[in-house]
Each structure stands twice: as C-alpha cells, then as structure tokens.
Amino acid sequence: MPVPTWQTVQEIEVNAAGNIAEGFISVYVINIGGASGSFNGQTLPAGVAKNFPFTGRPYPATAYNATGTNFLITIFK
C-alpha cells in the first residue's frame, strides 16, 4: 500500500452538529467533552476516540453531532 501524502491537515473543535465534506482521506475524532455524541451514525462516548484510516480512496461526507459535548476532529485531505 502506498504511503499517504497529506495535502491539508485541519483540526477543529466542535460542540454542535455538522458534516465533514466528502473527499477527506483520513480522520481522527475524540470526544473531549463530558457526554456522548455521535459520529458517522455511531455513538461516541465521552473520552473515546475513533480513527478512520487512509484506505487509498476518499471518504464520503460524514455527519457528526457533538451537541452537549465537545469533539476534537483532525481531518486529513
């Protein structure tokens, strides 16, 4: 598998619902708040992290909902 070359790395902290636009090649999210939220349709409890690794293809748009908590999201494009 080829080694990924990152063109852009963006780190955001969110506390509301939103979307990551399609086309990212990897994303890392950690719930740094005190309550559960959702990421990509799955519950993300407080203190838990998820990684969507480089697969060789861009990911589709991905929804999150950090209402009542805080997510730190690192997006690789």
C-alpha positions in Angstrom: 0.0 0.0 0.0 1.4 3.4 -0.9 2.3 5.9 1.9 -0.3 8.7 2.0 0.8 12.2 1.2 -1.2 14.7 3.2 -2.1 17.9 1.3 -4.0 19.5 4.1 -4.4 18.8 7.8 -7.3 20.6 9.6 -8.0 20.4 13.3 -11.4 21.6 14.6 -13.1 21.6 17.9 -16.9 21.4 17.7 -19.9 21.4 20.1 -22.8 21.2 17.6 -24.0 19.1 14.7 -22.3 19.3 11.3 -20.7 17.4 8.4 -17.2 16.8 7.2 -17.3 17.4 3.4 -16.6 14.4 1.2 -13.1 13.9 -0.1 -11.1 13.5 3.1 -8.6 10.6 3.1 -8.4 10.1 6.9 -10.0 11.5 10.0 -9.4 11.1 13.8 -12.0 12.2 16.3 -12.0 12.2 20.1 -14.9 13.1 22.4 -13.2 15.5 24.8 -16.5 16.5 26.5 -18.5 15.0 29.3 -21.4 13.5 27.4 -21.9 11.1 24.5 -22.3 12.4 20.9 -22.5 10.7 17.5 -20.0 10.4 14.7 -20.8 8.7 11.4 -24.1 7.4 12.8 -22.5 5.7 15.8 -22.5 6.8 19.5 -19.2 8.2 20.6 -19.0 8.2 24.4 -17.0 10.8 26.4 -13.3 10.1 26.3 -13.5 7.7 23.4 -11.6 8.2 20.1 -12.2 6.8 16.6 -9.8 6.7 13.7 -10.8 6.3 10.0 -7.5 5.4 8.4 -6.2 6.0 4.9 -7.7 3.4 2.6 -6.5 4.6 -0.8 -9.8 6.2 -1.6 -11.5 9.4 -0.3 -14.3 9.0 2.2 -17.9 10.3 1.6 -19.4 13.2 3.6 -19.6 12.2 7.2 -22.1 13.6 9.8 -21.4 14.3 13.5 -23.4 15.6 16.4 -21.5 17.0 19.3 -24.4 18.9 20.8 -23.9 18.9 24.6 -20.3 17.7 24.4 -17.1 18.6 22.5 -15.3 16.7 19.7 -11.7 17.4 18.6 -11.6 16.3 14.9 -8.4 16.1 12.8 -9.1 15.9 9.1 -6.6 14.8 6.5 -7.4 15.9 2.9 
